[in-house]
Amino acid sequence: MKDRIYMDYAATTPVSPEVAEEMAPYFRECFGNPSSIHGTGREAHKALDLARQRTAEAIGAKPREIYFTSGGSESDSWAIIGTAFALKDKGRHIITSAVEHHAVLRSCEWLGKQGFEVTYLPVDAEGRVSPADAAAAMRKDTILISVMTANNEIGTLEPVQEIGAAARERGIRFHTDAVQAIGAIPVNTEALHADLMSISAHKFHGPKGTGCLYIREGIRIDPLIHGGEQERRMRAGTENLAGIVGLGKAIELATGGMHEKSARIAALRDRLVRGIREKTEGVRLNGHPTLRLPNNCSLSFDGIEGEALLLRLDLAGIAASGGSACASGSLEPSHVLKAIGLSDEEARGSLRLTLGDGTTEEETEEVIRVMPEIVADLRSMR
Ligand SMILES: *Cc1c(COP(=O)(O)O)cnc(C)c1O
């Protein structure tokens, strides 16, 4: 067994060997600027085209609907701010949910200070937005609704098809943050009625700092980064060539054979949840029991300080995360756990274990073995 057990795949994943291999030539031999006219540049441009084609294919899009970015945060910010500014004369109302990633929430908050109005949809105790609530919130001046495909903290899948359809019917733009969904569940831009979709490579064994925004053909949004002519004049800056090549390869690998991989991971996750709960009292599984990402195990432990649990697990060689990776280090309890109705204390007693391609049965059994001891120990100290 590896000496460390990594169960934080929702935070990031290792670049797979096939992806690293595909990327390698683009640092040195094929280092060209894709905008250059000469052969070296054209070679780089060809690599961009292939990556765009692979990415488009993976989500049922056309290559010209894919715009490469620096990752999920940029894609979310761009989708929301870019739409707001492009459509500000049509309306200034935006709808999102209370459980979005901070890249969405803080972009909306920032727009709130620029004269836009934002409605934050609540979620039920399992983390689901109600499509009826979403439809009821849509107004004449609503220009955008943004609801994530799957939640990064509790794994809940959102009813994005229904929400997307309701938005489309009313001529309201629909954005979905699909960062956690790619490679885990089927994601298709048409099926979701998505106008805009955010993707990040490092969540599915691609490199960090690379992602894309899907922008449906005919949809107008303002650029966020201004400068050169790259990405059809929509996103300036010399392309992160090796990173984009890695994204293309990674998304192809992640979506190929997805059902088998997801089934294997879900079985390990279910064993993990059962194993932990069998030996420990006062443990609750957060999120939806079935409509959830196959790899997500979000637990709340009564009478436990999550930070202390994380540290003890780390000492035992197990990498997990608290309510939210972004919120860790701060004492603010996770906005997602609060939105599903957890008290501050319950939210602070939460732990997220996220499994992945590298997770083995031995690792799962080891976590099941170690967890009750640590929890009992921490509880006895209070
Ligand atoms: C990780 C994540 C992001 C941010 O992506 P980066 O590429 O790290 O900027 C956005 N949304 C969700 C749901 C995520 O899990």
The ligand as a MOL file (V3000), in Angstrom:
LIG
                    3D

  0  0  0     0  0            999 V3000
M  V30 BEGIN CTAB
M  V30 COUNTS 15 15 0 0 0
M  V30 BEGIN ATOM
M  V30 1 C -12.6020 23.4170 -7.9930 0
M  V30 2 C -13.8950 24.0560 -8.3620 0
M  V30 3 C -13.9200 25.3190 -8.9850 0
M  V30 4 C -12.6760 26.1210 -9.2210 0
M  V30 5 O -11.8730 25.5820 -10.2310 0
M  V30 6 P -10.3390 26.0410 -10.3310 0
M  V30 7 O -9.8800 25.4550 -11.6250 0
M  V30 8 O -9.6450 25.4410 -9.1490 0
M  V30 9 O -10.3170 27.5250 -10.3310 0
M  V30 10 C -15.1370 25.8350 -9.3460 0
M  V30 11 N -16.2730 25.1650 -9.1190 0
M  V30 12 C -16.2960 23.9600 -8.5200 0
M  V30 13 C -17.5930 23.2620 -8.3120 0
M  V30 14 C -15.1020 23.3710 -8.1180 0
M  V30 15 O -15.1230 22.1810 -7.5160 0
M  V30 END ATOM
M  V30 BEGIN BOND
M  V30 1 1 1 2
M  V30 2 1 2 3
M  V30 3 2 2 14
M  V30 4 1 3 4
M  V30 5 2 3 10
M  V30 6 1 4 5
M  V30 7 1 5 6
M  V30 8 2 6 7
M  V30 9 1 6 8
M  V30 10 1 6 9
M  V30 11 1 10 11
M  V30 12 2 11 12
M  V30 13 1 12 13
M  V30 14 1 12 14
M  V30 15 1 14 15
M  V30 END BOND
M  V30 END CTAB
M  END
